[in-house]
């Protein structure tokens, strides 16, 4: 049994609580986790009760079986007395250079349609030229203060909200996306604060916080987001991309969103809007 009892450090109850938390989040029993990870149920029970501290490899195997996000895997390791394994360097650190260069190429090649790179809390890290040009067709982006956040932009009555067609449905679908696309499918403290801030905007029902919404299934294979301009509704859908097989926290938490026109009419009107906006500058 790959469990080490240490004289220098008593088995951590914090570790047991964390492991039990993630097992509850994933809805698996000790037996199910045992079968998935190839680690005895007795050993898992000892870890959760604080009677034993597992070896580092055993702990990482359990974390992999539970699909625990990399940031929280570091927390597990620290609770067990081990050094973190996964880099917590920021997204623009030197070690992320290759990933950042790839993202720069993708957003640039997506012109003339908006492409945006965000962190796990929907804060904007990078865009192509088309993204601010597009949103400037509706509002003065330079007048917005503070950090750039896509969800605040869509929920704020002083932002894009007045220009979003069927805003209630779009807003509910965005809240569902927050839950669906959260790292590890778990709402962390930062995301919970973001949800509270969004729900604090005027005329946003508090019961939307659950992220569950019901409306008729769309006829199209995607749920488009419509923007109203000059009496026309421009409809777009988004493609969201993440980094494959990430080995750093920053890489795992990056999200690239590219907007595409749903139909030919939207594509033509999109070109007209951007050209008109460029002329006014």
Buried (B, 14 or more C-beta within 10 A) or exposed (E): EEBBEEEEEEBBEEBBEBBBBBBEBBEBEBEBBBEBBEBBBEBBBBBBEBBBBBBBEBBBBBBEBBEBBBBBBBBBBBBBBBEBBBBEBEBEEEEBEEBBEEBEEBBEEBBBBBBBBBBBBBBBBBBBBBBBBBBBBBBEBEEBEEEBBBBBBBBBEEBBBEBBBBBBBBBBBBBBBBBEBBBBEBBBEEBEEBBEEBBEBEEBEEEBBEBEBEEEEEEEEEBBBBBBBEEBBBBBBBEEBEBEEBEBBBBBBBBBBBBBBBEEEBBEBBEBBBEEBEEEE
